[in-house]
Amino acid sequence: MAKAAEVQGALPAPAATGPVTGSGGRCVDVTGGSSADGTALQLHPCNGTPAQAWTVPGDGTLRAYGKCMDVRGGAVADGTVVQLYQCNGTPAQAWTPLPDRTLRNVKSGRCLHAEGGSADGAKLLIRACTAGAEQQWKLPG
């Protein structure tokens, strides 16, 4: 089945790149600027570095350093760490932005959550969706 853009003859929208901001205006940051698989994601003050440059290509993924925001091990339990991992097309790497500014993981149905709110170094996990401040996100574009 053809995608809507193909059916209508339109070109797909270009990918947007920039910071993903959360609680307190802090940015989602790849810890230590490492592109290694399994690197944890945290909130830090926005600084414009590549560790905070996220691309939203329109396929449901969020990417930094060419890798995807991923729920570790494809788990669905509250408190599972969100990490950087090689893109593999699994639902654990797909996120749906909702009108309440939450990001729901397609596989788990849980939302991206900053454990510790806007504290420097707050770890990103998945938790049941509450639409609280620690689950509010602004995507680039």
N, C-alpha and C positions, 0 to 999 in steps of 0.2 A: 504494500500500500504506500503511495507517495505521500510525502510530507506536505502540509498545507502550503508552505512557501513554494514548493515545486509545482503544485497544482495551480497556484495562482500566477506562476511565472516570476515571482519576486525573489530577489536575492535574500539569503538569510541575513539577519542583523549582525553587524560586526560585534565581536566580543568586547565587552567593557572591561577595563583594567583599572584598578585603584585599590584603596583600602576598604576593608570590611570593618565598619565601626560598630561598637557595642556600647554597653553601659558606661556612662561617664565620658563618652566620646573617645574611649580608648580603642586601639586598633588590634585586630587579630594578627598575631605575630608568630612566625615560624621560629621556635626557640633556637637561639644561637645562630640564626641564619643558615642552618644546616638543611641541605636538600636530601639527607639520608632518609630512607624509608623508616617509619616508626617515630619520627621526630614529633614531639608533642607540640600542641598549639596553645598559646597563652594570649592574654591581653596585656598590652604595654602602651605607653604614651605613643601617639602617632609621630613618626619620624621620617616618613617618605622613603625608607630603605626597601630593597627588593624583598626582604623578609615580610613586608607588609603589603606587597603588590599582588593582589588577587585578581585573577581573570575569571570572568563569568561568560563562558562561551555559548550559553544558551542550551546546553544539553543536560542541565541539572547539576553539573559539577561546579565546584569552586576550586581554582587551581593557583598554586604558587610554585615557582621553580619548575613548571611543567608537570607537577604532580598534583594529586587530588586530596581534598579534605575528606578524610575517611574515618569511619567508626571502627576502632581497633578490633580486628578479628571478625568483623561483620556481626558483632554482638548486638543484642536488642535490650539489654538490661540497663536500668537507671545507673548512672555513674560511670558508664564506659567511656574511656578516654577517646578524644578525637585527635587524630594524628595526620601527618602528611604521609602519603603512600602513593606508589606508582599507580596511575590510572588503569583500571581493569574492567570498567563497565558494569561493576556490580551495584546493586541497589544501596549498599552501604556507603557508596560515594555520591549518591544522588540526593539533592536537597530541594525542597519545595518552599519558596518564599510565600508566606501567607499574608493576608491583608493586615493582620495585627502586628506585623514586622518580625514575627518569629520565623525560624528556618527549621522545617520539619524534615527529618531524615526519612527517605522513602522506605527503607527496609524496616527500621524499628518503629516508625511512627512517633518517635520522640524528638524533642527539640534541642537545638544547639543551645548550650547553657554555660555561662561563665560562673564557675564555682568560686565564690568569693566576690561576686558582683563586679565592681569596677576597680578592685584592688590591683595594683601593679603585680603582674605575674599570675593573675587568676587563670586557672586551668580551664580548658574547654572540654566539656563532657556532653553526653546526652542525658536528658531528664524528661520526665512527663511534662507535656506542654502546659504552661500556666500563663503565658504572656506577661510574666513579671519583668521587671527592669533587666534582670540578668539574662533574659531571652530575647531582648530587642536588638535587631541588627539592621544596619543600613548597608546595602550592597553598592558597589561602584556602578556608575551609569545611570 
